[in-house]
Amino acid sequence: MFSSFWDSQEQHQTRVYGDRPLTRIPPEAAGIIHVLMDKSDSELQTLLFNRDAYQYFLHSLDMVQSQIRLRNDLREETMQLAINNLEKEPYIRELRNQCQIIRATELAAAREKLNELEKQKQEILRFYSPAALLHRLQESIYKSEEESEALHQQLLDREIDVTAFMNRYKKLRNVHHKRALTRLATNMSLVG
């Protein structure tokens, strides 16, 4: 019965695959075929049409039993790994909480430092802004003007001699005019 089946399969494969060499029976299946060849025609008919008999025969094969044992072993190992993982869940949850606390405290410290640096930046920008620089320049012009006037008053009150007055007055006026020209140039560049 099986010899005619295998012969027809070989002829079909020869027809389909042409000149390619035929694939022989895999070594894993050789044991199964040997067991089937030992069966009578009535036993083979029973296997073909009786599902329970087929299942019993299938599960009686060494190869199938080793696969079932392997599957059961793998299932048992997987279950053990799952149990181990579930046992570690509280520890993992605690580590996550600790990480969140660490992140939150580090983030708060970083934000505080960022805010402090932002304030410093704003102060520096205010201090060196064009308006602030012009304001300080104007104040220094007024200050040099006041110093010149005070020195002139000292000369009038004869608190200082003429030579000392001339040297200091010339320096003060020079600084005053440089600052005034700088302010004028800056105003012109901002306008134009």
One Martini backbone bead per residue (centre of mass of N, CA, C, O) as a GRO file, in nm:
protein
  192
    1MET     BB    1   0.059   0.061  -0.024
    2PHE     BB    2   0.312   0.252   0.025
    3SER     BB    3   0.474   0.194  -0.227
    4SER     BB    4   0.273   0.326  -0.422
    5PHE     BB    5   0.279   0.602  -0.295
    6TRP     BB    6   0.585   0.659  -0.326
    7ASP     BB    7   0.597   0.615  -0.629
    8SER     BB    8   0.401   0.848  -0.702
    9GLN     BB    9   0.571   1.072  -0.570
   10GLU     BB   10   0.821   1.036  -0.746
   11GLN     BB   11   0.681   1.089  -1.015
   12HIS     BB   12   0.583   1.372  -0.939
   13GLN     BB   13   0.862   1.491  -0.879
   14THR     BB   14   0.979   1.436  -1.155
   15ARG     BB   15   0.776   1.606  -1.307
   16VAL     BB   16   0.822   1.877  -1.151
   17TYR     BB   17   1.165   1.878  -1.127
   18GLY     BB   18   1.291   1.691  -1.327
   19ASP     BB   19   1.650   1.671  -1.308
   20ARG     BB   20   1.635   1.668  -1.024
   21PRO     BB   21   1.705   1.535  -0.745
   22LEU     BB   22   1.574   1.339  -0.524
   23THR     BB   23   1.409   1.335  -0.230
   24ARG     BB   24   1.456   1.188   0.048
   25ILE     BB   25   1.404   1.050   0.332
   26PRO     BB   26   1.409   1.153   0.627
   27PRO     BB   27   1.557   1.034   0.909
   28GLU     BB   28   1.319   1.094   1.105
   29ALA     BB   29   1.103   0.921   0.921
   30ALA     BB   30   1.214   0.631   0.908
   31GLY     BB   31   1.097   0.517   1.172
   32ILE     BB   32   0.800   0.558   1.100
   33ILE     BB   33   0.796   0.389   0.842
   34HIS     BB   34   0.884   0.126   0.971
   35VAL     BB   35   0.636   0.101   1.155
   36LEU     BB   36   0.424   0.108   0.922
   37MET     BB   37   0.534  -0.147   0.767
   38ASP     BB   38   0.450  -0.341   1.016
   39LYS     BB   39   0.171  -0.298   0.933
   40SER     BB   40  -0.131  -0.367   0.857
   41ASP     BB   41  -0.393  -0.290   0.664
   42SER     BB   42  -0.600  -0.264   0.896
   43GLU     BB   43  -0.425  -0.076   1.072
   44LEU     BB   44  -0.403   0.147   0.863
   45GLN     BB   45  -0.706   0.199   0.833
   46THR     BB   46  -0.748   0.280   1.126
   47LEU     BB   47  -0.555   0.524   1.122
   48LEU     BB   48  -0.710   0.681   0.895
   49PHE     BB   49  -1.022   0.668   1.041
   50ASN     BB   50  -0.912   0.677   1.344
   51ARG     BB   51  -0.839   0.922   1.557
   52ASP     BB   52  -0.758   0.776   1.820
   53ALA     BB   53  -0.557   0.578   1.696
   54TYR     BB   54  -0.374   0.792   1.579
   55GLN     BB   55  -0.305   0.934   1.846
   56TYR     BB   56  -0.185   0.689   1.986
   57PHE     BB   57   0.036   0.635   1.779
   58LEU     BB   58   0.172   0.909   1.786
   59HIS     BB   59   0.233   0.902   2.106
   60SER     BB   60   0.417   0.630   2.080
   61LEU     BB   61   0.635   0.781   1.962
   62ASP     BB   62   0.950   0.878   2.037
   63MET     BB   63   0.963   1.149   1.895
   64VAL     BB   64   0.704   1.266   2.019
   65GLN     BB   65   0.779   1.228   2.315
   66SER     BB   66   1.027   1.411   2.308
   67GLN     BB   67   0.866   1.664   2.226
   68ILE     BB   68   0.682   1.669   2.470
   69ARG     BB   69   0.903   1.688   2.682
   70LEU     BB   70   1.024   1.948   2.573
   71ARG     BB   71   0.770   2.119   2.602
   72ASN     BB   72   0.736   2.077   2.906
   73ASP     BB   73   1.008   2.189   2.990
   74LEU     BB   74   0.969   2.470   2.865
   75ARG     BB   75   0.715   2.538   3.022
   76GLU     BB   76   0.843   2.514   3.303
   77GLU     BB   77   1.063   2.727   3.261
   78THR     BB   78   0.871   2.959   3.195
   79MET     BB   79   0.719   2.953   3.461
   80GLN     BB   80   0.965   3.005   3.640
   81LEU     BB   81   1.038   3.277   3.516
   82ALA     BB   82   0.769   3.413   3.579
   83ILE     BB   83   0.785   3.382   3.883
   84ASN     BB   84   1.050   3.535   3.918
   85ASN     BB   85   0.946   3.800   3.799
   86LEU     BB   86   0.714   3.841   4.003
   87GLU     BB   87   0.905   3.852   4.253
   88LYS     BB   88   1.058   4.120   4.133
   89GLU     BB   89   0.844   4.349   4.118
   90PRO     BB   90   0.881   4.508   4.386
   91TYR     BB   91   1.175   4.583   4.330
   92ILE     BB   92   1.124   4.735   4.068
   93ARG     BB   93   0.927   4.941   4.184
   94GLU     BB   94   1.129   5.062   4.386
   95LEU     BB   95   1.336   5.153   4.176
   96ARG     BB   96   1.148   5.344   4.026
   97ASN     BB   97   1.091   5.529   4.263
   98GLN     BB   98   1.385   5.612   4.310
   99CYS     BB   99   1.429   5.731   4.031
  100GLN     BB  100   1.210   5.949   4.051
  101ILE     BB  101   1.330   6.093   4.295
  102ILE     BB  102   1.601   6.158   4.172
  103ARG     BB  103   1.497   6.314   3.930
  104ALA     BB  104   1.340   6.528   4.089
  105THR     BB  105   1.579   6.644   4.250
  106GLU     BB  106   1.763   6.704   4.012
  107LEU     BB  107   1.561   6.883   3.864
  108ALA     BB  108   1.528   7.094   4.084
  109ALA     BB  109   1.825   7.177   4.093
  110ALA     BB  110   1.848   7.252   3.794
  111ARG     BB  111   1.626   7.468   3.795
  112GLU     BB  112   1.752   7.650   4.005
  113LYS     BB  113   2.012   7.701   3.847
  114LEU     BB  114   1.874   7.813   3.597
  115ASN     BB  115   1.735   8.053   3.734
  116GLU     BB  116   1.994   8.184   3.835
  117LEU     BB  117   2.124   8.216   3.552
  118GLU     BB  118   1.894   8.382   3.433
  119LYS     BB  119   1.924   8.623   3.621
  120GLN     BB  120   2.214   8.688   3.549
  121LYS     BB  121   2.161   8.739   3.254
  122GLN     BB  122   1.960   8.971   3.291
  123GLU     BB  123   2.154   9.157   3.441
  124ILE     BB  124   2.364   9.173   3.219
  125LEU     BB  125   2.175   9.277   2.997
  126ARG     BB  126   2.097   9.534   3.148
  127PHE     BB  127   2.383   9.649   3.193
  128TYR     BB  128   2.454   9.609   2.857
  129SER     BB  129   2.258   9.781   2.747
  130PRO     BB  130   2.216  10.051   2.556
  131ALA     BB  131   2.059  10.218   2.764
  132ALA     BB  132   2.254  10.175   3.004
  133LEU     BB  133   2.508  10.284   2.869
  134LEU     BB  134   2.396  10.566   2.809
  135HIS     BB  135   2.332  10.639   3.099
  136ARG     BB  136   2.624  10.616   3.210
  137LEU     BB  137   2.745  10.816   3.016
  138GLN     BB  138   2.575  11.059   3.108
  139GLU     BB  139   2.668  11.053   3.404
  140SER     BB  140   2.974  11.095   3.339
  141ILE     BB  141   2.933  11.370   3.213
  142TYR     BB  142   2.815  11.511   3.461
  143LYS     BB  143   3.053  11.450   3.648
  144SER     BB  144   3.274  11.598   3.482
  145GLU     BB  145   3.129  11.869   3.496
  146GLU     BB  146   3.129  11.897   3.807
  147GLU     BB  147   3.437  11.878   3.843
  148SER     BB  148   3.501  12.128   3.676
  149GLU     BB  149   3.337  12.326   3.848
  150ALA     BB  150   3.485  12.271   4.115
  151LEU     BB  151   3.765  12.355   4.012
  152HIS     BB  152   3.685  12.643   3.935
  153GLN     BB  153   3.600  12.725   4.224
  154GLN     BB  154   3.881  12.686   4.347
  155LEU     BB  155   4.012  12.908   4.182
  156LEU     BB  156   3.828  13.141   4.277
  157ASP     BB  157   3.901  13.067   4.592
  158ARG     BB  158   4.215  13.005   4.604
  159GLU     BB  159   4.282  12.674   4.643
  160ILE     BB  160   4.433  12.695   4.362
  161ASP     BB  161   4.654  12.696   4.128
  162VAL     BB  162   4.696  12.751   3.794
  163THR     BB  163   4.868  12.506   3.708
  164ALA     BB  164   4.698  12.287   3.841
  165PHE     BB  165   4.435  12.366   3.708
  166MET     BB  166   4.517  12.321   3.410
  167ASN     BB  167   4.584  12.025   3.420
  168ARG     BB  168   4.312  11.919   3.539
  169TYR     BB  169   4.110  12.066   3.351
  170LYS     BB  170   4.210  11.942   3.086
  171LYS     BB  171   4.149  11.647   3.159
  172LEU     BB  172   3.847  11.676   3.224
  173ARG     BB  173   3.760  11.795   2.946
  174ASN     BB  174   3.860  11.565   2.775
  175VAL     BB  175   3.675  11.350   2.897
  176HIS     BB  176   3.411  11.496   2.850
  177HIS     BB  177   3.430  11.513   2.533
  178LYS     BB  178   3.458  11.213   2.474
  179ARG     BB  179   3.186  11.133   2.597
  180ALA     BB  180   3.008  11.320   2.427
  181LEU     BB  181   3.093  11.202   2.150
  182THR     BB  182   3.006  10.915   2.205
  183ARG     BB  183   2.709  10.977   2.251
  184LEU     BB  184   2.657  11.110   1.979
  185ALA     BB  185   2.740  10.867   1.802
  186THR     BB  186   2.536  10.669   1.922
  187ASN     BB  187   2.279  10.826   1.853
  188MET     BB  188   2.332  10.825   1.546
  189SER     BB  189   2.342  10.511   1.508
  190LEU     BB  190   2.050  10.458   1.618
  191VAL     BB  191   1.901  10.639   1.414
  192GLY     BB  192   2.071  10.553   1.138
   0.00000   0.00000   0.00000
